[in-house]
Amino acid sequence: MVEINHRERFLRAKILYYGPAAGGKTTTLQTIHRLARGERRQELVSVNTAQDRTILFDLLPLSTPAFRSYDLRFQIVAVPGQKFYGATRKMLLQNADSIVFVANSATDRWQENLQSMKEMTEYLLDHGIEPSTLPIVFQYNKRDLPDTTDMKIMERGLNARNAPSFSAVATEGKGVLETFGAALERTMNELATRYKIGEGLGDARSAKEWASRTLLEIFGTTLEDLAKSGKAPDPPSEPPPSKIFRVKAPKLSAVVRPLQAPTLDSSSSSASPPPHTPSEGALELDTESANAMVESYAEAASRLADHISELSEKTDVEAKRVKAFTVVADVAKKLFEATPDETPVLLEGLVDSLCTMLRCTQASLSVIRPDGNFEQVVGRGLRVDPLEGAKTPGGRPLAQAIVDGGQPMVQVRGEAGPLEDAMDRAGVECVAVVAFPMSTPVHALGLLSFYLPQEAPAPNKETIAHMERVVLELTMALEVISDAHASDALKQSLRSAFRGRVAEGATYSLDGPLGGIDQTLYRMRSHPDAPHWLAQEIQHVEGYAAHVKFMRQTLLDLRAGRLPSRIPTPIGELLSHLEQELGPGLTDQGIRFIVEIKPGVHPVFAEPFLLRGLVYTLIENSRRRLAGAGGGVIRILVQPDTNGVRISIFDNLIAVSNALSAPARFLDWPLERRLTDVTHELMQSVVEYFQGRWSQETREAVGTVRTIVLPTP
């Protein structure tokens, strides 16, 4: 019987190939196995007796696409047709979810077909199973023989339920996949109805659509293609794996003929049985004991095969999980040496590999930008991450809430939860969303999301835990690479700090020279023969010297922890100097620098050097961000405000980034976020000292806007 777990969304079913001996059941399974693609097929298991190698049964484990997000595992079993193994057939029938009856089309085997059908019906009734409730498909095999039973006769004699039937030549692959596809469809149609599978899905795939998709993914063909070509697809080049297990059953004396059906040859009915001579070491048992022994060995062998199948599945799953870690490690190694343009390409390949493991076609890797917003770096089958713009019930951005929560979030369509909006944005094909926060104990990097179709199984707890570790490995690798970039930036900062120390020392040493300049200017101005024009030039030099003294005193105050003096400062003149100083360098980096001062702007009450440093730092912050995106625009707008003067600094990083297929330097973004945070703290402190206000916002059409309002005298 079917094994189903609704919570884990898992289903295991058994399709039983039944029929007379030498009908082609084993050949049919071998053909299915041979035609299946390598990544879908497992080992074909044959369980034989150790003495005469009579096959107890054949077992083919098969992994199919998910059905309505349920992970499916099928066991395709061919029963032995020999009369002696009736107990084996009866035992295997008990757990069958559907039947493929393989009839022998040879004329001289017609009665064996009827006898096998009668036996199967009796066995089902013995198990308390109404034969009409079990899905069945007929495969009329060996249609290539010179003398075959007419198809109409076979239909009337065997197919009283008018079930799907197909003519076949299993040795050539003809009709095998058509029969198998019909068996899959009828099996899942019955199980979906009985167990209400996928009732919550708005656009649930039908069993027929699923069966067609299954044939395409496993065998690379469809029923339509098979009908047109009239032949089976070419098998994969690699030989299919197989394994034979032998069961050491005791020899039974030939005096006992369990389950012996009457012979069809009437001429031999009156003949006396040949004298019996037991073979050496054979057990002489009555029919009932022999059947019981055969059934016990068959049941044990069946359990063994089930364990082998499960072990093979687990081995396959573990191999894929190891591969995931290997792929991440290989990509991480390449990222260390990759150029900025190569980085997104490597990550696209990594996301593709993870999608293959989860059997999905849509995924998104979004990284947190320096301004705190998310930006899609890799989009597989998605132009925009469906989580972009999604909100929590409290109104927070859902992507940020998932990252802050630090735990994966999973939701299947039909279940209540915050990811329903994202599923709708991904399209009706999406039936489940899995979102993994990319964060370390130190920093949050971004979000990796997968959007699963009905053909992909909804991930269980083990899969989620495994993927969480894979994503953590990726996140740690990106964090290390980002820190390597930060290390380079730190070296530059140390060089700048060293230059600053040198400049600071030079500033302190100005005391003596400045005093000497003052004394010299005083003597020159006091000289009785000094011309008038010299007095004017001395006045200019004294102004410059006073400016240097004020700058020196500001540095001394800051070093001593004292607040420097505020004076009326012409903001227009300050910005004009910055435009002349920074404009050429920004132009070389593809950045336009625009300064616009509205009429009516008065000097602001501030410390000029701190104000210059404040504006310079904001321009530099925008410059770094835009340079990483390939260029853009920095615009400074100065206008009167009711509380003084409003200085607005714009950059169009959002518009620039949206125009790019993938940001080339996103690995620098964690460092940018840290620098931005520090910059904001410093800016806030300086503006508060000026008794002004500071704010930042992101506008969809404009970009990032930083605003400073400073008082006027």
C-alpha positions in Angstrom: 0.0 0.0 0.0 1.0 3.6 -0.5 3.3 5.3 2.0 2.3 8.9 2.5 3.3 11.7 4.8 1.3 14.9 4.4 3.4 16.9 6.8 6.6 16.1 4.9 4.8 16.0 1.6 6.2 12.6 0.7 4.6 9.7 -1.1 5.9 6.2 -2.0 3.9 4.0 -4.3 4.3 0.5 -5.9 3.4 -0.4 -9.5 3.2 -4.2 -10.0 3.9 -5.8 -13.4 1.8 -9.0 -13.3 1.2 -11.8 -15.9 2.1 -15.3 -17.1 5.6 -16.7 -17.3 7.7 -15.6 -20.3 5.3 -12.8 -21.0 8.0 -10.1 -21.0 7.7 -8.5 -17.5 11.4 -8.6 -16.7 12.2 -7.4 -20.2 9.8 -4.5 -19.8 11.5 -3.4 -16.6 14.9 -3.7 -18.2 13.7 -1.6 -21.1 12.3 1.1 -18.7 15.6 1.0 -16.8 17.7 1.2 -20.0 15.8 4.1 -21.5 15.7 6.3 -18.3 18.2 9.1 -18.0 21.1 8.5 -15.7 20.2 11.1 -13.1 16.7 9.6 -12.7 17.4 5.9 -12.6 18.7 3.8 -9.8 20.0 0.2 -9.8 17.7 -2.5 -11.2 17.5 -5.1 -8.4 16.9 -8.8 -9.2 16.3 -11.1 -6.2 17.0 -14.7 -7.2 17.2 -18.0 -5.4 20.8 -19.3 -4.9 20.1 -22.7 -6.4 18.3 -22.5 -9.7 18.4 -18.7 -10.2 14.7 -18.5 -10.7 13.8 -14.9 -10.2 11.8 -14.1 -7.1 11.1 -10.6 -8.4 12.7 -7.6 -10.1 12.6 -4.2 -8.5 13.3 -0.8 -10.2 13.3 2.2 -7.8 12.4 5.4 -9.8 12.4 9.0 -8.8 9.9 11.2 -10.7 9.0 14.9 -10.7 7.0 15.9 -7.8 3.2 15.8 -8.0 1.6 19.0 -6.6 4.7 19.6 -4.5 4.7 16.0 -3.1 8.1 14.3 -3.3 7.4 11.0 -5.1 9.2 7.6 -5.1 8.0 4.7 -7.1 8.9 1.0 -6.8 8.3 -0.8 -10.1 8.1 -4.5 -9.4 7.9 -7.4 -11.8 6.5 -10.6 -10.3 7.8 -14.1 -11.3 5.4 -15.9 -13.6 6.5 -19.5 -12.8 3.7 -21.6 -11.2 5.9 -22.5 -8.3 6.0 -18.8 -7.1 2.3 -18.2 -6.7 2.9 -17.4 -3.0 5.4 -14.7 -4.0 2.9 -13.2 -6.4 0.2 -13.2 -3.8 2.4 -11.6 -1.2 3.5 -8.8 -3.6 -0.1 -8.1 -4.7 -1.0 -7.2 -1.2 1.0 -3.9 -1.3 0.5 -2.9 -4.9 -1.1 0.5 -5.7 -1.6 -0.3 -9.4 -1.1 -3.1 -11.8 0.3 -3.5 -15.3 -0.9 -6.8 -16.7 1.6 -8.0 -19.3 -0.1 -10.5 -21.5 1.7 -12.8 -23.9 0.2 -12.4 -27.4 1.4 -15.8 -28.6 -1.6 -17.9 -29.7 -0.4 -20.9 -27.8 -0.1 -18.9 -24.6 -3.6 -17.5 -24.5 -4.9 -19.9 -21.8 -1.9 -18.9 -19.6 -3.1 -15.3 -19.8 -6.6 -16.3 -18.7 -5.2 -18.4 -15.9 -2.9 -15.6 -14.7 -5.8 -13.1 -14.7 -8.0 -15.5 -12.8 -5.3 -16.1 -10.2 -4.6 -12.4 -9.8 -8.3 -11.7 -9.1 -8.5 -14.5 -6.6 -5.4 -13.3 -4.7 -6.8 -9.8 -4.5 -10.0 -11.0 -3.1 -8.1 -13.1 -0.6 -6.4 -9.9 0.6 -9.8 -8.2 0.9 -9.1 -5.9 -2.1 -11.9 -5.4 -4.7 -10.1 -5.8 -8.0 -12.2 -3.2 -9.7 -10.9 -0.5 -7.3 -7.2 -1.1 -8.2 -5.9 0.9 -11.2 -4.9 -1.4 -14.0 -3.3 -1.0 -17.5 -2.8 -3.8 -20.1 0.3 -4.4 -22.1 -0.2 -6.9 -24.9 3.3 -8.0 -25.5 5.2 -9.9 -28.2 3.1 -8.5 -31.0 6.0 -9.2 -33.3 5.5 -13.0 -33.2 4.2 -14.7 -36.4 1.2 -16.2 -34.7 -0.5 -13.9 -32.2 -4.0 -13.7 -30.7 -6.2 -11.0 -32.2 -6.3 -7.8 -30.1 -10.1 -7.8 -30.0 -10.1 -11.3 -28.5 -7.5 -10.3 -25.9 -9.6 -7.2 -25.0 -12.8 -9.2 -24.6 -11.1 -12.0 -22.6 -8.9 -9.8 -20.3 -10.0 -6.2 -20.2 -13.5 -6.3 -18.8 -13.0 -2.9 -17.2 -12.1 -1.2 -20.5 -8.9 0.0 -19.0 -6.1 1.5 -21.1 -4.3 -1.1 -23.2 -1.3 -1.0 -25.6 0.3 -3.4 -28.0 4.0 -3.8 -27.3 7.2 -5.4 -28.3 9.3 -5.1 -25.1 12.5 -6.3 -26.7 12.4 -3.3 -29.1 10.9 -0.9 -26.6 7.7 -0.5 -28.5 4.7 0.3 -26.4 6.6 0.0 -23.1 6.8 3.8 -22.3 3.2 4.3 -23.5 2.0 1.6 -21.0 4.2 3.0 -18.2 2.9 6.5 -18.8 -0.7 5.3 -18.6 0.1 3.4 -15.4 1.6 6.5 -13.8 -1.4 8.6 -14.7 -3.9 6.2 -13.4 -1.9 5.6 -10.2 -1.6 9.2 -9.3 -5.2 10.0 -10.3 -6.4 7.4 -7.9 -4.1 8.4 -5.1 -4.8 12.1 -5.5 -8.5 11.5 -5.3 -8.2 9.1 -2.3 -5.8 11.2 -0.2 -6.9 14.7 -1.4 -3.4 15.6 -2.6 -2.9 19.2 -3.6 -6.4 20.4 -2.8 -5.1 23.7 -1.6 -3.4 24.5 -4.9 -5.2 27.0 -7.0 -4.0 25.6 -10.3 -3.2 22.0 -9.4 -1.6 20.0 -12.2 -3.7 17.1 -13.4 -2.4 13.5 -13.3 -2.3 13.4 -17.1 -0.2 16.6 -17.3 2.1 15.3 -14.6 2.5 11.9 -16.4 3.4 13.7 -19.6 6.0 15.8 -17.8 7.4 12.7 -16.1 8.0 10.9 -19.4 9.7 14.0 -20.7 12.0 14.4 -17.7 12.9 10.8 -17.2 13.0 9.5 -20.8 13.3 12.7 -22.9 10.1 12.1 -24.8 6.3 12.5 -24.7 3.4 10.3 -25.7 2.9 12.6 -28.7 6.5 12.0 -29.8 6.2 8.3 -29.3 3.0 8.2 -31.4 4.7 10.1 -34.2 7.9 8.2 -34.3 6.5 4.8 -33.7 9.6 3.7 -31.8 11.2 4.1 -28.4 13.8 6.9 -27.8 17.5 6.1 -28.0 18.9 5.0 -24.7 21.6 6.9 -22.9 25.2 6.0 -23.8 26.2 4.9 -20.4 25.2 1.3 -19.4 22.4 1.2 -16.8 23.5 0.0 -13.3 22.0 -3.3 -12.0 22.5 -5.5 -9.1 21.5 -9.2 -8.4 20.9 -10.5 -4.9 20.6 -14.2 -4.3 18.5 -15.7 -1.5 19.8 -19.0 -0.1 16.5 -21.0 0.0 16.6 -24.7 0.9 16.0 -27.1 -2.0 12.6 -28.6 -2.2 11.9 -32.1 -3.4 10.2 -32.3 -6.8 7.6 -34.7 -5.3 5.7 -31.6 -4.3 4.2 -29.4 -7.0 2.6 -26.4 -5.2 0.1 -24.3 -7.1 0.4 -26.6 -10.2 -2.3 -25.5 -12.7 -3.9 -28.1 -15.1 -2.0 -28.5 -18.3 -3.5 -27.3 -21.4 -2.5 -30.4 -23.3 -5.4 -32.8 -23.0 -3.3 -35.7 -24.3 -1.2 -35.7 -21.2 -4.0 -35.5 -18.7 -4.3 -39.3 -18.4 -0.6 -39.9 -18.2 0.9 -41.1 -14.9 3.3 -38.8 -13.2 6.9 -39.9 -13.5 8.4 -41.8 -10.5 10.0 -39.4 -8.0 13.6 -39.6 -6.8 14.5 -36.8 -4.3 17.7 -35.0 -5.0 20.5 -35.1 -2.5 19.9 -32.7 0.4 16.4 -31.8 -0.7 13.5 -31.3 1.7 10.3 -33.3 1.1 7.4 -31.1 2.2 3.7 -31.1 1.6 2.1 -28.4 -0.6 1.0 -26.2 2.2 4.4 -26.2 3.9 6.2 -25.6 0.6 4.0 -22.6 -0.1 4.5 -21.2 3.4 8.3 -21.5 3.0 8.3 -19.9 -0.4 6.1 -17.0 0.9 8.4 -16.4 3.9 11.5 -16.3 1.7 9.7 -14.0 -0.8 8.6 -11.7 2.0 12.0 -11.5 3.4 13.5 -10.8 0.0 10.9 -8.1 -0.6 11.8 -6.4 2.7 15.5 -6.6 1.7 14.7 -5.0 -1.6 12.8 -2.2 0.1 15.7 -1.5 2.4 18.1 -1.6 -0.6 15.8 0.9 -2.4 15.7 3.2 0.6 19.4 3.0 1.1 20.0 3.8 -2.5 17.8 6.9 -2.3 19.5 8.1 0.9 22.9 7.6 -0.8 21.8 9.6 -3.8 20.5 12.4 -1.6 23.7 12.5 0.4 25.8 12.6 -2.7 23.8 15.6 -4.0 24.3 17.3 -0.6 28.0 16.8 -0.7 28.0 18.1 -4.3 26.3 21.3 -3.0 29.1 22.0 -0.5 31.7 21.2 -3.2 30.1 23.6 -5.7 30.1 26.4 -3.1 33.7 25.8 -2.2 34.8 25.8 -5.8 33.0 29.0 -6.6 34.3 30.7 -3.4 37.9 29.8 -4.5 37.3 31.4 -7.9 35.7 34.5 -6.4 38.9 35.3 -4.6 40.7 35.8 -7.9 37.7 37.0 -9.9 37.3 40.4 -11.5 34.2 42.5 -10.6 32.6 41.6 -13.9 33.3 37.8 -13.4 31.8 37.7 -9.9 28.1 37.8 -10.9 28.7 35.2 -13.6 30.2 32.8 -11.0 27.3 33.4 -8.7 24.8 32.7 -11.5 26.4 29.3 -12.0 26.2 28.6 -8.3 22.5 29.5 -8.1 21.8 27.4 -11.2 23.4 24.4 -9.4 21.4 24.9 -6.3 18.2 25.2 -8.4 19.0 21.9 -10.0 19.2 20.2 -6.6 15.9 21.8 -5.5 14.4 21.0 -8.9 13.2 24.6 -9.4 13.6 27.1 -12.3 13.2 30.4 -10.4 15.6 31.9 -7.8 17.0 35.2 -6.7 20.1 36.3 -4.8 19.6 39.8 -3.4 22.3 41.7 -1.6 21.8 44.6 0.9 23.1 47.8 -0.6 25.0 50.5 1.3 21.7 52.5 1.7 20.0 49.5 3.4 17.8 48.5 0.4 17.9 45.1 -1.3 19.2 44.7 -4.9 19.0 41.6 -7.0 22.4 40.4 -8.0 21.4 37.1 -9.6 17.9 36.3 -11.0 17.2 32.9 -12.4 14.0 33.0 -14.4 13.1 36.3 -12.6 13.7 39.9 -13.7 12.7 41.1 -10.2 12.8 39.3 -6.9 9.1 38.7 -6.0 10.1 39.5 -2.4 10.9 43.0 -3.5 8.2 45.3 -2.3 6.5 42.6 -0.2 5.5 43.7 3.4 4.9 42.0 6.7 1.5 42.4 8.3 3.1 45.1 10.4 4.2 47.0 7.2 8.0 46.2 7.4 9.8 45.1 4.2 9.5 41.3 4.3 13.0 40.7 2.9 14.5 42.7 5.8 12.3 40.9 8.3 13.6 37.5 7.1 17.2 38.6 7.4 16.7 40.2 10.8 14.9 37.0 11.9 18.0 34.9 10.9 15.9 31.8 10.1 14.8 30.3 6.8 11.2 30.9 5.9 9.1 28.3 4.0 5.6 28.5 2.7 3.5 26.2 0.4 0.6 27.7 -1.5 -2.6 27.2 0.3 -1.0 27.7 3.7 -1.4 31.0 5.6 1.8 33.0 5.9 3.6 36.2 4.9 5.1 34.7 1.7 1.8 34.3 -0.1 2.2 37.7 -1.8 5.7 36.7 -3.1 4.2 33.4 -4.5 1.5 35.4 -6.4 4.2 37.7 -7.8 6.2 34.7 -9.0 3.2 33.4 -11.0 0.7 30.6 -10.8 3.4 28.0 -11.5 5.0 28.7 -8.1 3.6 26.6 -5.3 6.2 27.1 -2.7 8.8 29.7 -1.6 11.9 29.1 0.4 13.9 32.1 1.6 17.3 31.8 3.3 18.8 34.8 5.1 22.5 35.3 4.2 24.0 36.6 7.5 26.8 35.8 9.8 27.1 36.6 13.5 28.8 39.9 12.5 27.0 41.2 9.4 23.9 40.7 7.3 24.7 40.2 3.6 21.4 39.5 1.8 18.8 37.0 0.9 18.7 33.8 -1.3 15.2 32.8 -2.3 13.9 29.8 -4.3 10.5 29.6 -6.0 9.3 26.0 -6.6 6.9 24.7 -9.2 4.6 21.8 -8.7 7.2 19.4 -10.2 9.6 20.3 -7.4 9.0 18.6 -4.0 8.3 21.0 -1.1 11.6 20.8 1.0 11.3 18.9 4.2 13.1 19.7 7.5 16.3 17.8 6.5 16.5 19.6 3.2 16.0 23.0 4.8 18.6 22.3 7.4 21.1 21.2 4.7 20.4 24.2 2.5 20.8 26.5 5.5 24.3 25.1 6.0 25.1 25.5 2.3 23.9 29.1 2.3 25.9 29.8 5.5 29.0 28.4 3.7 28.3 30.8 0.8 27.7 33.7 3.1 30.9 33.1 5.0 32.9 32.9 1.8 31.4 36.2 0.6 32.1 37.7 4.0 35.7 36.7 3.9 36.1 38.0 0.3 34.4 41.3 1.4 36.8 41.5 4.4 39.7 41.0 2.0 38.5 44.0 0.1 38.0 45.9 3.4 41.6 45.0 4.3 42.8 46.8 1.1 40.7 49.8 2.1 42.1 49.6 5.6 45.6 49.8 4.2 44.6 53.0 2.3 43.1 54.4 5.4 46.3 53.7 7.4 48.3 55.5 4.7 45.8 58.4 4.9 46.1 58.4 8.7 49.8 58.6 8.4 49.6 61.5 6.0 47.1 63.1 8.4 49.6 62.7 11.3 52.3 64.3 9.3 50.0 67.2 8.4 48.9 67.5 12.1 52.5 67.7 13.2 53.1 70.3 10.5 50.1 72.3 11.8 51.4 72.4 15.3 54.8 73.6 14.1 53.2 76.6 12.4 53.1 78.5 15.7 56.7 79.8 15.4 56.5 80.7 11.6 53.1 82.4 12.1 54.5 84.5 15.0 57.4 85.5 12.8 55.1 86.5 10.0 53.0 88.7 12.3 56.1 90.5 13.6 57.5 91.0 10.1 54.2 92.4 8.8 54.0 94.7 11.8 57.5 96.1 11.2 56.8 96.6 7.5 53.5 98.4 8.2 55.2 100.6 10.8 58.0 101.7 8.5 57.7 105.4 7.8 58.8 105.1 4.2 56.3 102.2 3.3 54.4 103.0 0.2 50.6 102.9 0.2 50.3 99.9 -2.1 52.4 97.8 0.3 50.1 98.5 3.1 47.2 97.2 1.1 49.1 94.0 0.2 50.2 93.6 3.9 46.5 93.7 4.8 45.7 90.8 2.4 48.6 88.7 3.8 47.3 89.3 7.3 43.9 88.0 6.2 45.5 84.9 4.9 47.5 84.4 8.0 44.4 84.9 10.2 42.7 82.2 8.1 45.6 79.8 8.7 45.6 80.6 12.4 41.8 79.9 12.6 42.3 76.5 10.9 45.2 75.7 13.2 43.1 76.6 16.3 40.2 74.4 15.0 42.5 71.4 14.8 43.9 72.1 18.2 40.4 72.4 19.7 39.3 69.1 18.1 42.4 67.3 19.3 41.8 68.6 22.8 38.1 67.5 22.7 36.9 71.2 22.6 34.2 72.4 20.2 35.7 75.0 17.8 34.1 78.4 17.3 31.3 78.9 14.9 31.3 81.9 12.6 29.2 83.1 9.6 30.3 81.0 6.7 29.4 81.7 3.0 28.2 78.3 1.8 28.3 79.4 -1.9 31.9 80.3 -1.8 32.7 77.0 0.0 30.8 74.9 -2.6 32.5 76.8 -5.4 35.9 75.9 -4.1 34.8 72.2 -3.8 33.5 72.2 -7.3 36.8 73.4 -8.7 38.7 70.9 -6.6 36.6 67.8 -7.1 34.9 68.4 -10.5 37.7 67.1 -12.9 38.3 63.9 -10.9 34.6 63.1 -10.8 34.3 63.7 -14.5 37.2 61.2 -15.1 35.1 58.6 -13.3 32.0 59.2 -15.4 30.3 61.2 -12.6 28.6 64.6 -13.3 29.0 67.1 -10.5 26.3 69.8 -10.4 26.1 72.6 -7.8 22.9 74.8 -7.8 22.4 77.7 -5.4 19.0 79.4 -5.3 18.7 83.2 -4.7 18.3 84.4 -1.1 20.8 82.1 0.5 22.6 83.7 3.4 25.8 82.6 5.1 25.4 79.8 7.6 26.5 79.8 11.2 29.1 77.0 11.3 32.8 76.2 11.6 34.0 76.6 8.0 36.5 73.7 8.0 34.1 71.3 9.7 31.4 72.3 7.3 33.8 71.8 4.3 34.7 68.4 5.7 31.1 67.5 6.2 30.1 68.3 2.6 33.3 66.7 1.2 32.6 63.5 3.1 29.0 63.3 1.7 30.3 63.9 -1.8 33.0 61.2 -1.3 30.4 58.7 0.0 28.3 59.2 -3.2 31.4 59.1 -5.4 32.5 55.7 -4.1 29.0 54.2 -4.6 28.6 55.6 -8.1 32.1 54.7 -9.2 31.3 51.0 -8.3 28.1 51.3 -10.5 30.0 52.8 -13.5 29.1 56.5 -13.0 26.1 58.7 -12.4 25.2 62.2 -11.1 25.9 64.0 -7.9 23.9 67.2 -7.4 24.0 69.7 -4.6 21.0 72.1 -4.2 21.2 75.0 -1.8 18.1 77.0 -1.0 16.6 79.1 1.7 14.7 77.4 4.5 12.4 78.7 7.3 15.1 77.7 9.8 18.1 78.9 7.8 19.6 77.2 4.7 18.8 73.8 3.3 21.6 71.9 1.6 20.4 68.8 -0.3 22.9 66.3 -1.8 21.5 63.8 -4.4 23.0 60.8 -6.1 21.2 58.6 -8.7 22.7 55.3 -7.6 19.3 53.5 -7.7 18.6 54.5 -11.3 22.2 53.6 -12.3 22.0 50.2 -10.6 18.6 49.4 -12.1 20.0 50.0 -15.6 22.7 47.4 -15.0 22.2 43.6 -15.3 24.1 43.0 -12.1 26.2 45.3 -9.9 29.8 44.6 -10.6 31.2 45.5 -7.1 28.5 44.3 -4.7 31.2 42.5 -2.6 32.3 46.0 -1.6 28.8 46.8 -0.3 29.3 45.4 3.2 32.3 47.7 3.6 30.3 50.5 2.1 27.5 49.9 4.6 30.0 50.0 7.5 31.5 53.2 6.2 28.1 54.7 5.6 27.1 53.9 9.2 30.2 55.6 10.6 29.7 58.5 8.2 26.2 59.0 9.4 27.3 59.0 13.0 29.9 61.6 12.4 27.6 63.7 10.2 24.9 63.6 13.0 27.4 64.8 15.6 28.7 67.7 13.4 25.3 68.9 12.4 24.1 68.8 16.0 27.1 70.9 17.0 26.0 73.4 14.3 22.5 73.2 15.9 21.1 72.0 12.6 19.1 69.0 11.3 20.2 65.9 9.3 18.1 63.4 7.3 18.5 60.8 4.5 15.8 59.2 2.3 15.6 57.1 -0.9 13.3 58.3 -3.6 12.3 55.9 -6.4 12.7 58.4 -9.2 15.6 60.4 -7.8 17.8 58.2 -5.7 19.4 58.9 -2.3 18.9 62.4 -0.9 20.8 63.6 2.1 19.6 66.9 3.6 21.3 69.3 6.0 19.5 72.3 7.5 21.9 74.9 9.1 21.0 78.0 10.9 21.9 81.5 9.7 23.4 84.2 12.0 
